[in-house]
Amino acid sequence: MSLNKVLHVAIADDHPVVLGALKNELGRLPDVRIDLEVETGDALLNALKRSPCEIVITDFTMPNDEKDDSDGFSLIKRIKADHPSSKVIVYTAMANSAVVKRLYRMGVFSVINKREKPEELINACLATQSSKQVYFPVSLRGELEVSWAQGEAFSQSKELTLSELEVVRLFVEGNSLSDICDRLSRTPSTVSTHKNNAMRKLGLSTDAELIKYAYSTGMIT
């Protein structure tokens, strides 16, 4: 299988085993060259400044050089802002539908779950060279594909906002509200409002229900 051109790719994951698997799978494409291989979000952003790539394959939540982890939405936002021509493929174990839809709305080319067959990652890379705006793996086709084709780009009316998703994800990962305020540079009242609005939209009334929801939907694993 050939792309008829050299395709420059960056891969980012904080697990060396995953990086090795990515290199092995992408190595099946003769015209793919992995220019960047990093294990932190900061390293990815810095490396892309020196060597922009046509495809960026990254996990959703990546560790930072200065902090234990970084917010996935912020990382994707930075990549898209600094390298708008790069096709971003998020390769993640996270399966929360609200997060996945938000990523597509932010402009990622594809979201591939790590539970998918390895061929899906290859197919996504090949699809970047077509006229496609997005690529949906098998597990995300159906309703999402139809909605996109009809130009709806996913209704946002009942979904959490980006800020609400950020707060909920950080909270269920064990961060206190004060920690979240520090991480996101928000006031306590703002963080509390985002959390309460998210729970109202999801029909949840207790923190225990929120944590259970997060695990059951794959927001955290």
Secondary structure, DSSP 8 states (H G I E B T S, - for coil): ---SS-EEEEEE-S-HHHHHHHHHHHTTSTTEEEEEEESSHHHHHHHHHHS--SEEEE-SS---SSSS---HHHHHHHHHHH-TTSEEEEEES---HHHHHHHHHTT-SEEEETTS-THHHHHHHHHTTSS-S-B--GGG-SHHHHHHHTT-----TTS--HHHHHHHHHHHTT--HHHHHHHHT--HHHHHHHHHHHHHHHT--SHHHHHHHHHHTTS--
